Amino acid sequence: MFVPIDWQGQAKVLRDCVVMAWVVGVLNFAYLGGGLNRLLGIRPREPLGLLGILFSPFLHRNAGHLIANTLPFAILGWLVLLQGIDNFYALSTVILLVSGLGTWLFGRSAIHLGASGLIFGYLGYLIARGYLEVTLMTIGLAFVVMLLYGDQVGTMLPDSDETTLSWEAHMFGFLGGVLAAYNPVFLDQMSVFLANL
């Protein structure tokens, strides 16, 4: 379901998310020497590592990592926002929980950082919507998403050569997006829950 497009509202939501990640990144790199990463990243099976479920999407290994996540987040986030701002927040919450908990439960012993779990969740959601809700818009979005980011699907698989990539966050984020697409009623319930907070 697509709602009337609120261009200004969508732009503000994306702007605020990107600005928050960049402000946290600059503070973390320039003033804290990356200390927030150690404190608030996802550390699998460590109780304090649960904090990372909420905070790790705003934390990045370095400026290159932050830059690499900014554009895909903005593009895919905007495509998700075509379905409404409330849906964006609900979907983001579901993806963060599935990606974060999955990484915390099953991830390698490392500090997992970055917005890529969220990005892969948007990717999974948009592709699944093209399959489940067969309209010209959803199929078109799924096609564009696959064209732009289909080559990244392989990064959801374990790769012992790539130690700085959290394939776990990618995989569980994608799964969270697909699960949300398959259960729009739950997504609506999450929207209502968030609106009542």
Buried (B, 14 or more C-beta within 10 A) or exposed (E): EEEEEEEEEBEEBBEEBBEEBBEBBEEBBEEEEBEBBBBBBBBBEEEEBBBBBBBBBBBBBBEEBBEBBBEBBBBBBBBBBBBBBBBBBBBBBBBBBBBBBBBBEEBEEBBBBBBBBBBBBBBBBBBBBBEEBEEEBBBEBBBBBBEBBEEBBEBBEEEEEEEEBBBBBBBBBBBBBBBBBBEBEEBBEBBEEEEEE
